[in-house]
Amino acid sequence: MNRTTPSGAARALVAGAVLMCSCGGEDAGNDTLSVAWRFESGDCTTNGIDKVRVTATPSGGSGNTNEFACSAGSGNLGKITAGTYSIQGEGIDTAGTARFVHVQSASFPDGKVGGPIDIMLRPKASNVVVTWNGCPEGVVLPYQVAIYRPPASGPALTDKVKATQASCQEKKAKLENIMPGEYVVEVDSRAVTPAVRGTEKVTVVGGQDAEVNVAVP
């Protein structure tokens, strides 16, 4: 029985076609940017997060924003081109407030993506606005306004997180970028006469400014 074998040229043509097909399969979809998110602690339900908003902004360009159900765990941001991107993720509650945040930079010099960008959502810092009643006669020094973590035991405040100062006549000061948690705010004239000092507890929630009034003078 005679068998017909392909010529050398034919074998080369078949091999070339297989190689081209294989390369096309490897390249398919690797210019699509995707993200996967998780929380530093807990999950979507325990953290009260409904959606995850992700914005990808190329250097010198405008951002592209997408929103996904938090429970999905990942999402597709679409095609990209070569360059460096700023990737920002936000965990949004049912009221539309951003409670968690993540920011990073990612570079794609050849416009290809190796895999999903991992987003770690952490509690968003907030500001604490401190107010007080007024300014007693004779106060010259500015009020020292500080925020502390609550003491484990005893009344002494030792674990200071941030401090600022303001004239007592202003009746207001702002402590910025405070992480969520329980704190004690102190207002102190640091003067012998008149000695003015007061403290008040405050709860800071991610993405929402807190206000606390300290009863001084």
Phi, psi and omega in degrees: 000127182273136176244137179265123179255143181293148178290168178301321181295320180295318179298321180294322179295316179297315180298320179296321179295319179297317180297316179297321181293319180297316181296320179299324179294323180291326184278341188299124172082356184276011170253015178257126182270126176231159181228153173228135185239156174206169182253150176300327177211137178079195181222190183302316184291309183294333179267358178067034182255129184264317183228159171240123179256126182236131178240125176249119184239114177289151179301123180079006181238185180263152184281153175243118186250135177228147176241140181226154171297132183302321184296343180294329177081345180199166179199161183255126181263356178099187184287150176233167172241171181299141178147188179251135183238144168266126180248118178239127176246143178226134173268117187252132178276181184292341178273357179089012180267133177282114182257336182230156184210155174209134178225134176205169176246141179224134181249137178229080187298332179250010179075017180247146182248128181282336182173180181299145173281128181274121180251122176257110182275122180242154180305138181276134180290155181227172175257149175245118179264120183253129176236160176216172194285321184178197184229113181290154180296136177098353178282123180251315182288150176291155175288137173266119183247122184224155176238134185235153165285143183301142178292144178295325178204151179079171184272345187293134176262114184236334185266080184283134179263315181199154180215156174210181176218154181205151175299139181297333179292338180292329178063016181201145173212156181237130173253117190260155174057056177260129181287152179305145179153186179261134184219171171235128178260137179237136172241124187220131178283343182053033180238154177283315179220124348282139178275114182239124178208139176207154178227158178202141178282151177211143176252126180256127179249139183304130175075013182221118180298140179255148177235137180218136177252127180256128186284077171225146002285000000 
